[in-house]
Amino acid sequence: MKKLGLYAMAAMVLMFASCEKEETTETRLITFEDVNLGESGYWDGSDLSGTPKTEESWGSQITNYYGSFADNGFVFENVYTSDWYSWKGFACSSLTDTETAGYANQYSVVAGQGAAGSKKFALAFDDNATFTCTYPEGYTTCSLKSMMVCNGIYAYLEMRDGGFGKKFAEGDWFKVTITGYTGETQTGAVEYYLADFRDGKTFINNSWEQVDLTPLGAPEKVVFTFDGSDKGDYGLNTPKYVFIDNIAVELVK
């Protein structure tokens, strides 16, 4: 009888274990194809759709508009300064002018199209450009897997030919660092060199390249920062831009 009881208990344990819900995973791409860009072909917050806030900068009172655009639950933050007609953070674009040099062509990607031939893409400008990561109800985890990155034509031509900054030569470099955070705790970071003239190399990125984001894990937010060799009294002379597309995320439920 004791053996029969033990067999019955073991059978019940196996039955309950087999009834447990199996973990499933789903991969999604953040492609920006559904972001409304209007007639201009880009969105940078200049429509003043963000929340206005009067703040002090360089001894003056200015109005910043804090806005964003979203794709699949990921929110890309933007700050537009109406007094200076300038922005920072993230913008979204479909512009592909690969000939015109200078700041006026800041929204065009050097590759001439989005990743995998897509029509739209995002671009980060200046340090601390941030996007936040959320996931649909019913999922327990959202891990970052990879992201496509590329130079914009503005920064590319500055590094190739010179302009406000120098024409890149032996020893020069320019990189973006992508850092994940949960709360104030860093979950991981990856670096990508958008240009590298060290150790005999003469590389300036001009096509979409995949960056592995798995070292970031499953962060709540992701922050972009820039560094490089060409610096002046006010920091980097190289325009601090990186274009991004097709962010792959893994959802678990």
C-alpha positions, 0 to 999 in steps of 0.5 A: 500500500505504501508503494502504491501511495508513493506511485500515486503521488509521483503520478500527480507531481508529473501531471501538475508539472505537465500542466504548467504553462510553457514559456514562449518567446516572440521576436518583434522589430521596431521599424518606425514605419508607422510614425507620422512624419507629415509633409516635411518627411521628418518629425523633430518636435518642431510642431510643438506637440510636446509639453512646454516648460520654461527653463533657464539656459546660458543665462536666458529663459527659454521654452522647451517642448518635451515630446516623443514618438512611439513604436510597439511600446518603445517611446523615443524622447525629444526636446524641441527648443522653440527659441532656438529652432533646435532639437535634441534626443530623437527624431524620425525621418524618411529623408535620403539626400546623400549629396548635400553637405551641412546641418540643413541636411541633418535628417538624411541617412548616408545609406540612402534608405532605411535598413533592409530598404525601409522608408523610415528610420530614427536618429539620435542627436546629442548626448543622453538621447533616450528611449524607454522600453515597455512590453504588452500586458501578459509578457514578463520580459522584453530583452533587446537583441540587436539594432541597425545603425548608420551615419547621417550624411551630415556627419559622414561628409564632415568626417570625410571632407572636413567642415566645422570639424576636421577631415579625419586622418590617422588616429581619429575616431568617433563612436556611440555608446549605447547604455541600458538602465533599470532605474538608476542601475546600469544593465550593460553597455555596447560601443560602436565606432561610426568612424575609425582611423586608428591602427591603419584603418580608414573606416567611416560607416556608410551603410546599415550595420547590425549592433548586438544589444544582448549585453544590455539585457532587459533594460527599462531605458536606453541612453546614447552618448558620443565621443571622439578624437576631434574636440575643441573648447566646447567638446566634440567638433564631430556632429553627434548623430547616429541613425537607427532602425529595426530594433529587434526585441524578444518578448517572453510570456 
